[in-house]
Amino acid sequence: MDALEAFSEYEAAAIEAFRAATSAEELESARVEFLGQKKGRLRDLQKAVGKSKPEDRPVVGKKFNEVKQRVGQLLEERQAELDQPAAALTAIDLTLPGEPLVLGRRHVITQTIDEFKELMGRFGFTAVEGPEIEDETHNFVALNIPEEHPARDPLDNFYFAAAEAAAGGPVLLRSQTSTVQIRVMEQSKPPIRIVSLGRVYRPDKIDDTHHFMFHQMEGLMVGDDVTMAQLKTVLSLFAKSYLGDDVEVRFRPSFFPFTEPSVEVDVSWQGGWMEIGGAGMVDPNVLRAVGYDPEEVSGFAFGLGIERFCMRRHNITDIRRFHENNVRFLSQF
């Protein structure tokens, strides 16, 4: 066997021995066998280099050094593999108790919205959505709100001056979720029974009960013979389902451009009255604006403040708590 064949056999045997070693002691024995300076197979290879022909020694010597270097590198790699588990075990104390995972949760307002959808679903209402950026037609005109009405004052709304030219008219953040009922009636024929839940925007001064961004639930029912008695029944059942059987509901005469007659809705729960929203029978002008005949169909609509229900149920006294992202506060719900 010539020197080059001996080198190949040596390298293959070293690889097999290193891989077969499962402990530091076994790997050390393999190192002594294949890389020991005083005894072992490496000295035999050195003798083979010395016995080669003088003209072949440069090539044989170079090959010997390459093989020796590769075997040494394989030894280091195998040593690192065997040391890695030991290092991992020393870094972790398996006797220590585990750390519990801290799971996130849905915001209390989101939880309330989900519960509202579930409750209204029991009464046959389907939840729908609409855009938060609206035009004046859906936010005012179709809702029978005239130009001179205070609700259309630029100081009482968030208008987008930069978007007006592109949209072909004034554009604003919706001030009520009633805009969704207009969009639904434009695309659907009676009977309709829907609720729309989402954010609305008004430039109110922020205090413990007011914010420039809050949430509403808008409800709409349109059919052949919809009455005020049905409206009162739905709102009473909803309030009792969410707050409990001990809640009282009262309706006070009011005025809204998009309902006639109109009422303010209050609830008494745990010792105090609270206004929760407005309601009424859909004004005939609103029905005409979407192509309905008020002589053939009637409907009721209501808008409820979601934060107010949530605050009353959880005894929250400041609406600003919902927007502070205080983990200690939010983790209660």
Buried (B, 14 or more C-beta within 10 A) or exposed (E): EEBBEBBEEBBEBBBEBBEEBEEEEBBEEBBBBBBEEEEBBBEEBBEBBEEBEEEBBEEBBEBBEEBBEEBBEBBEEBBEEBEEEEEEEEEEEEEEEEEEEEEEEEBBBEEBBEBBBEBBEEBEBEBBEBEBBBBBBBBBBBBBBEEEEEBBEEEEBBBEEEBBEEEEEBBBBBBBBBBBBBBBBEEEEBEBBBBBBBBBBBEEEEEEBEBEBBBBBBBBBBBEEBEBEBBBEBBBBBBBBBBEEEBEBEBEEBEBBBBBBBBBBBBBBEEEEBEBBBBBBBBBBBBEBBEBEBEEBBBBBBBBBBBBBBBBBEEBEEBEBBEEEEEEEBEEB
